[in-house]
C-alpha cells in the first residue's frame, strides 16, 4: 500500500463515518413508530454493516487497527438523536435527520478524496467511492419520505 499513513487515515475516517451512521440508526430505530421508515432504516443498517465488514477486512489484511468513535462522541450522538426524535418522530422529520447525517458523511468522503487525489491506494479509493455510492443511494431514497 503506497502512502501508508494517508491510506490508514482515510480508512479510519471511512470506518468512523460508517460507524456513526450505524450508531445513529441504532439510536433512532426505537424512537420511530412508522413501519415503512423502520424498514428503510433497517435496510440502511444492513448496508452500513456490510461496508464496515469490507473496510475492517481490508484493514486487517493490511495490519491496520481500526479507530472507533470515542465513547464521549457516541454518548453525545445518542443524546442528540434521542432529543431530536423526541421533539418530532414523524416520518418526514426522521428522513430529514438521516439526510443531514448522510450529507455530512458524503461531504467528508468527497473532501478526503479531493484532498488526497492521486495519493490513495486504488483499493482505498474504491472503498471510499463504494461508501459514497451507498450514502448517495440512501440520500435519494430518504428524499422520498420528505
Protein Blocks (a to p, Z undefined) as FASTA:
>chain_A
ZZkllmmmmmmmmmmmmmmmmmmmmmmmmmpmblklmmmmmmmmmmmmmmmmmmmmmmmm
nopacddddfklmmmmmmmmmmmmmmomcfklmmmmmmmmmmmmmmmmmmmmmmmgokac
fklmmmmmmmmmmmmmmmmmmmmmZZ
